[in-house]
Amino acid sequence: MCEAKVYIVSDASGRPIMEDVILLQPEGDAFLLVNLLGEQKLVRGTLEKVDFLKHRVYLNVPAQQ
């Protein structure tokens, strides 16, 4: 399977915000995340890192999110 887990990076730690993500689509200054069940989440921020081996995506977001 090729699903990923998406993490928010706001400082040195990262917290998961969505699992089983099958689509990460840029939408202006945000990213649309869609998981295996069709749930969607729009997250404003920038792409920090993608770890293909661990199936993890890290997004850097403003502190208020």
N, C-alpha and C positions, 0 to 999 in steps of 0.2 A: 504494500500500500504506500501511497505517496502523500499522506496527509501530514500536516505540520502543526506545531503548537506555537502560538504567537505570544510573545512576551512584551511587556512595557518596560522600557529602561528609562528611569527618571534620575537615578544617581548611580551608585555602584551596584545596587541590587536590581533584579528584574522580577516582575510578578506576571504570571500567566493571565491572559485575558480571554483566550479562546483556544479550544482544542479541535482536532480533526478538521483543520482548515484545508479546503481544496481549491480555494480561489483567493488571491490577493491582488486586487486591481487598484491602480492609482486613480484617484478622483480629485484632481487639483492639488490642494495641500493636505489631502487625507488619503486613507486607504480603505477600500471596501473589503471586508473579510466575510467569506461565506464558508460555512462548515458543511460536513457531510450530510447533515439533516436539513440543510437549506436555511439555517438561521443566519442572519446578517448583522454586521456591526460596522459602523463607519468610525474610523479612528483618525484624528488629526495628528500629524507628526511626520517624521522622516525615517527612512529606512536606515537602521544602524548596522545590522549584520544578518546574513542568512547562513545557517549551518546546515548544509545538505545532509551530512552524515548523521546528525542528531535530529533532523527534521524540525528545526527550530528557526523562527524568524523573530528578530528583535527590532522593535520600533521605539524611536526616541520621541517622546511626546511632551508638550508643555505641562508644567506642574499642576494646573487646575483640572486635568482630566483624570 
